Amino acid sequence: MIDNLSLPELVAQMFVVRASGYLFDRQIRYPEWEPTADKLRHYVEKLGVGGVILVGGSAAELSVRSHQLQSWAKFPLLLAADIEEGVGQRFSGATWFGPPMAIAEIAKQNPADAGCYAEQMGAVTAIEARAIGLNWVLAPVVDVNNNPDNPVINVRAFGETPEIVSKLASAFIRGASTQSVLTTAKHFPGHGDTAVDSHLELPVLPHSPSRLAEVELPPFVEAIAHGVDAVMSAHLLIPAWDAEFPATVSRKILMGKLRQELGFQGLIVTDALVMGAIANQYGPNEAAVLAAQAGADVLLMPLDPHGAIQAVCEAVTQGRIPITQIKESVKRIWEAKRKVGLRISEPSQPPLVKPRRKNQTPVVQSGSKNLQSLNSINLSLLATPAATTIAANILRDSLKFGGNLPLAVSPTQKNQPLRNLIVVDDVLACEFLGNHTPAIALPAKFGYELQLIDDRTVSIAHNTNAESFTPTLLQVFIRGNCFRGSAGLTLAAQDLFKQLLTTGELQAVLIYGSPYVLDQFLPHLSPSIPHVFCFGQMPSAQAIALELLFGLDSKPLA
């Protein structure tokens, strides 16, 4: 079958393009990366790309979107998503777990429970992925986050030591392997000990080969031993292994270390080729050529799919990449597709449109043999009581707290102004906050008035209530996020915290996200001031943290 494909068809199978999970073009949020429906259909139907990575929309929308994409496809598609914290992290309505580091926190006291939680998280994620048409889980993260200043890995990691990361990531893979999905260990050979965001620029990992073998590599070795299907490369320069090329475009690293030394025989997939660490240096098309030349099987998120496919084809005809290597990559891709139940067959015929009468809706019959039936979509598998209970228990068991709990709101206080001061990275990007969410709605019941700020609105915060004493509940939502460039306290949060301590207005602190932010607060907090830390930022996490703060009875979060 592979021998019957043209060179452009072979090369196209190596590409996974990004698309919006929303159904309509007017809903596209990142037009530079997410093509319109017409362009997307061209990529999967005419070019024959191998897969699509999806972001945004609800789980129900995604189920329709996945059906739509498979019905368009020239060849059946790998449909992927970065669902490191469950399907609900990217697609609303499904189960959203706290970040993996929450389970690592539990492992400090109860390793057995932590391992069980990681396996359950993997199983639930895989079940819900399949329920909406996804077949490739771009998780787990197996980086060892031993650098508190890491702006991009941070709480996405399963811990700070290779031992705990290896154990928990392997448990996640074990749980996910109960379903027909692909799993992915990332970001090889380890992005944990960096202080630079590779979405913006190229980090350098300066360690010796012995240190890399001791800290960075063990989780990948364990993931491979537990049958992980794919390994994602990191956009990192590692001079001890290759002083010239970053890992994603280094044959010494992808073939020499990953294939030959570690014996990995599954899919090697690049991190997104649009990321600054790689695109800024090589450009979008040459980066794809170099990655394929280095031994990558799957080229993820090219900025210009058509141009990148053409560039790789030209590299083959020029002798830069052997055609045999391209065919080996496509064989691995098709083996992965068969594993998740996709049928590889001859390219499908264009859809047949029956003649219609005037004002009659056209009836379309797909000619694809690989059409995914809507009957395979099962929304009843999403956010089941059992799954949401597991997610809530992980959040509760990983809470950190102290001070005089619960916070008492006296009758006299109810008659004086109270402030619910919420600090976030970016007010415009806070999908986990709204008038209905616990961080806002619950304090309002006690008479707290909302003030929501980020770095761009800090001056407003300084001027508000400047002449009156206002007891303040400070809620801080900060964690490592892509493109932010930092995982620490924003200037807004630092200034406000100092101001509230100086004036004595600080009643209590809630921190959602990074435990390293909690570490920045604790040395300055009076032992009597209540504080609660939760790894999650979603509404369920807010409810759990605030219930503890105010001494409320916990209720099921199903």
N, C-alpha and C positions, 0 to 999 in steps of 0.2 A: 504493500500500500504506500509506504513512504517513498519508494522508488518511483511511484507514479506522479508524485508532486513536482511542480516546477520549483525552481530556486526561490522565487518570491513567496510561494505558498509555504515552503519549508521555513524560511526565515520569519514569516509572519507568525507562525506557530510559537515562536520564542517570545513574542511580545504580549504583555498584559497592560492594557490601557486603563486609565482612570475614567470613571463616569459618575455622575450624580445618581444617588438612589431615588431622587424625586422623579416623577413621571413626566413632568412638563418642562419645556425649555425655560419658561419664565421663572421657574423655581431654582435654576442653576445659581449656585453661590460663588463658585470659583471658575469663571468663564475662561481663564487662561489655561486651566487644566482639564475642565470638564466639557466635552464636546456637546453640541446640539444633537438632537435625536437623529437628524439626517446624517451628520458626520459619524456618529456612533454606529449607525446602521451600516454605513459604508465600511467602517473599520472591520466589523464582525462578519458582514455578508460578502463584501467584495475583496477586501484585503485578506480576510481569513485569519485575524489575530487569534492567539491562543487563549486569551482570557480577558477578564475585566475585573478591576478592583473598584469597589463601590463604597461611597460615603454619603450619608445624609438620608433623610426621609424616615418614615415609620417602618416597622417590621412588616406591616400589612402591605404598604406600598412596595417594599423590596421584594415581596413574594410575587407581585405582579411584574415588577421590573425584571426579575430573574427569568420568569416565563417568557417575557417579551424578548429578552436578549437571546435565549436559547432558540426561540422560533426564528430569529433573524439569521442565526449563525451558519456560516459555510461549513464549519466543523464545530462539534460540541465544545462548549466553553468551560474553562475553569473560572469560577466566580468566587472572588476572594474579598476579604475585608479584614482590616486591622481591628479585631475584636478581642484584644488582650484582656479586657474586663467584662467579657460577655457580650452577647449580641446587642443588648440594650445600651451598651456604651455608644454605639453608632446608629442604632435604629430603634427609635422609641417604641415602647410597648412590650419589648422583650426584657429578660432579666439582665440587670446591670449590677455587676459585682463591684466591690471595692477593688482598688489596685492590688496587684500581687504582693506588694510589700506588707499589706495588712496580714496576709497569711504568714509571712516571715516573722512578723511580730508575735503571732500566736505560737510559732515554733520555738521561740525562746523559752517558753514555759511548758508547752505541751507539743512536742514534735509529732506524736501520733495523731492528734487532732488536726494539726496543720497539714500533714500528709493526706489525711482523709478529705479535708476541705479542698485542697488543690486538685485531687482526683475528681471530686464532685463538681468542682468548677469547670474542669475540662469536659466532663460528660455533659453537663447542662449546656455549655457553650456549643458543643458539637451537635447535640440534639436540636437546639433552636436554630443553629445555622442551617442544618438540613431542612428544617421545617419551613424555611422561607426561600429555599433554593440555592443557598450558598454551599460550596463544596470544598473551599480552601480557607482554613483558619490561619491567619498570619500571626500565630502565637504558638508557643510561649516565648517571652523575652527571657533569654538565659544569660544576659549580661550581669556581671557582679558589680553592683553599685557601691563600690567602696570609696567613692569620692562624693562627699556631701554637696559639693558645688556643681555636680553634674546637672546641666540644665535640661537635658533631653531624656535621659533614662530615668533617674530619680525613682519614684514609687512604682514605675512600670516593672522594675526588677523584682525577682523573688527573694531578694535579700542582699546582704553585704559580704557574705563569705561564699567561696565556691562550694563548700559542703552543703549549705542549706539551699542554695540556688539549684544545685544538681538534684537534690532530693525532691524539691517541690516542683521544679519544671518537669522532671521525669514523671511525677505523679499526675500532673496536668496532661501530659502526653498519653499516659496510660488510660486516663478517663476519657479523653477525646477519641482514642482508638476504638472505643466500643461502637462508633458510628463510622459511616463511609465518608469521612472527610480527611483532607490532608492537613497535617500540622507542620509548623515552621519554627525552627530554633533560630533566634536572631539576637544580636547582629555580629556575625563572625568577623574576627576572632574575639570580640568583646569590646563594647562601647562604654563599660561602666566607669572606668577610671579616666574620665575626660572632663574638662571644664568648658568645652567648646561645643556648640550645637552644630552638628553636621548639616542641618537644614540650611545653615547660613554660611559656614566656612569649614575648612578642612581641619579636623583635630589631628594631633600627633600623639601616638602612644609610644613613649620613649623607652619602654622597659626592655630588659634583656630577655633572651630566649628562655632562660631558666625561670624567670619571673612569670612570663607568659604561660609557660607550661604548668606553673604552680597555681596561678590564680585565674587567668582568663579562659584557658582551654578545658579544664575538667567538666564544666557544665555541658559543653558541646560534645565531649566524649560520651557522657552519660546519656544525653539526648539521642545521639546516634545509636548507642547500645539499646535504647528503649524504642527504636523504630521510628524516629522522627522522619517525616517524608521529605522535608525540604530544609535547607539552611540558607538564611539570608545573609549576604555580605554587608559589612559596615564600610561606610565611606571614611576610612581612617588611614593615615600614613603610619606605618610601623617600620621604622628604619632598621631594626634588628633583623627583619625578614626581607624587606624590600625598601631600599632607600629612595627609589625613584617613583614607584607607582602605588597609589592607595589600594587597599585590599580589593575593592570591587573590580579594579582593572589590572590586578596583579596576577599573572599566571603562576608566579612563585608561591603565592598564597592560596589561590583557589585550587590549582591543580597540585602543586607541590605539597602544601600542608593539609588542605581539606580532603582532597581525593586520595593522595598517595599515603601520607603519614597517618591520617585518621581513618582512612578506608571508607569514606562516605560515598555511597553509590546512588543516592537519591538526587533530587533536584537542587541545583545551586541557583538561587534567585538573587538578583541585585536588590539593594534598597532603591528607593525611587530615584530615577535618573534626572528628575527635575531639581533635586536638592543642590543647594549652593556648593557644597563641598566637592562635588564632581562636575556639575554643569558649568560652574564659573571657570574651571580650569581647562576643560576639554570641549565645551560646547555640547549641545544635546545629542547630535548625531554621532560625533566621534566618540563620545562616552559610551554609546551603545556598541560601537564597533570594538572598542578596546575591551569592554566587558565580555563580549562574545569571544574575542580573541583569547582572553584570559581563562576562559572555560565556563563562564556562566551559561546556564541553560535557559533561564527565564530573565528577560529584560523588562523591568518594571517601570511603568509610568514614564514613557518617553514624552517629551514636550510636543514633538511632531512625529506621530507614528508613521505616517507615510514617508517622510524624509529619513527617519531612522531605519526603516525596513530597506529602503533603497540604498542607504549607506552601507549596511551590512552585506547586502547582495553584491555591491561593487567591491567590497573588501574580499569577498569570496572569489569573484572573477579575477581580481588582481593577485590572488594567491596569498593574501594576508591571513585568511582563515581557510583551512581545508574543508571541503564540502563534506568529508567524512565526519568531521567534528560537528557540523551543523546537524547531520542526520542522527548522530548519537544523541544529541540534545533533544531532538524531536522524538526519538524513541523513548527517552526517559519521560518526556511530557505526556506522550500517549499512554505509557504504562501507568502514569499517575491518573490520567483521565479514566482509564479502564478500572482502576482501583475504586474510584468513587462512583462507578456505575454508568459512566458515559460510553455510548456506543460509537466507535470510530467507523465511519463508512465513507463511501464516495461523497464528494460535495453535493449538497442538496440542490434541487432545481428551484428556480425562482417561484414564489407563491403564485398559485393559479387564481385568477379572479373571474368568477362566473359573470356572464352578461346580466345586466339588471335593467329593470324597467325604470322609467322616469320617477324621481323622488324616492327610489328604493335604496336602502343602505347596501353597499357592496358586500358580498359574501366572500371571505378569503379562506382558501384551503391551503394550508402550508404544505409545501412539498418536502419538508425536512423529515428525515427519518429519525432525527435526534430531538424532536420537539419534546420539551418537558411538559408533561400534563399538569394542568392546574389541580388535578386530583391528588398530585403528590405533595401539594402545599397543605400544611396542617397547622393552622394558627392556634388550635387548642393546646399545642405543645409549648406555647410561649408563656413565660412568667407564671408557671403553675404554682400553687401554694407551697409545694415542696421546694421548688427552686428559689422562690423569694425568701423562704424561711432560711435556707442555707446562706443566701447572700446577706440577710440581716444578721444571722448568727456570726458570720465572719466579721462584720462591722462591729458588733457588740463586743466580741471576744478580743478585739484588737484595740479597743478604746484606751486612751491614756487620760488620766484626770487627777485633780488634786485641789487643795484649798477647801474652804468651808462650803461643802455641798450638802443639800441643794441651796440654790440662791433664793433667799426669801424676799418676796416683794410685798412690803407691808402696806396696810391701808393708807398710811400717810403718803407713802411713795406713789400710790395710785392717783393721788391728787396733784402731784407735781410732774413737771415735764420729765419724761424718760426718753432716752435716745437709743435706737437700735442702729448702730453704725456698722455697715457692712463694707469691707474692703475687698476688691477683686482685681485681677490682672487687667481685665478689659470689660468695662460695663456693656459694651455692644456685643460681646461674644459669650455672655452668660446664659446659656440655654438651661442651666440647672436652677435658675432663679426666676421667680415670678410672684405676683401678689398672692397666689395660691400655695406657694411652697412653704414648708415649715420655717425656714430661716426668717421669713418675712411675716407670715400669717400667725405663727404661734406667739412671738413676742408682742404682736399687736393686741392680742387678747389680754395682755397684762398692762396695756397702755403705752407701750413703746412706739415712738414715732420713727419711721424709717429714714435713714440717710445712706445712700448707696454711692460709693465713690471708687475711682481708680486714680492712677497717677495724673491723669489729665484734669481731674476735678478736685485735687487736693486743696487748692486755694479756697474753694467754696467751703470745705470742711473747716478750715481754720477760722473763717469768718462767722460761721453759723453758731449761734448761742454763745458768742464770745464773752458777753457781759453777764451771763447767768450760769449758775452751777447746775449742770445737767448730768445726773447719774447715767452712765453709758454702758451698754452691752456691746462689746467689740467682737465682731465676727469676721474672720480673715479666711479668704478662699485663695490659697496659693499652692501650686505644685509645679513640677517641671512640665512644661508644655512646648511642643514643637514651635519653632520660630520665635520664641520669647527671648532666648539667649541667656536666661537666668532662672534659677529655681528658688532664689531667696526672697527675702522681704523686699517689697517695692519701697521706694522712698516715701510714698504716701503712708504705708503701714508703719514704717519706722517713726516718722514724724508724729503721726497721730498717737501711737503707743506712748512715746515720750511725753507728749502733751497731756494725755489723760492721766499718766502717773504723776506728773508734776501738779496738776490741778486737783488730784484726788477724785476725779470723776469716774474712774474705771471701776465698774462693778464686777465684771466677769469677762473672761476671754474664751471664745470658741475658735478653734483652728481646724480647718478642713483641708486635707491634702498632704503636704509634706511634713514629716516628723522633724526635718531639719529646721523648719520654721519654728516649731515648738521649742527646739533647743535654743534658738535665738531669743525667745521670749522669757524662758524660765529663770535665767539668772537675775532678771530685773523685777520679777513678780513677787509681791509680798506673799508669804505662805498662806495668808488668810484669803486672798482673792481667788475665787473659784476659777478653774480652767478645765476645759474639756477638749481633747484632740480626737478627731476621727479621720481615718485615711480617706474615706469617701467624701464626695462633694454633692452627690445627687440628693434628691428630696428625701429618700429613705434614710440616708446618712444624717441629714439635717434633723430629721425627726428623732433619731436615736440619741444624738448629742444633746438636743434641747430637752428631751424627756429626762435625761440624767441631770442636766443643769437645774431644771425647775422642780425636780422630784415628782414627775408625773408617772403614772402607771404606763408601762410599755404595752402597746397594742400590736397585734399582728399586722405586718406590712404587706400582706398579699394584695 
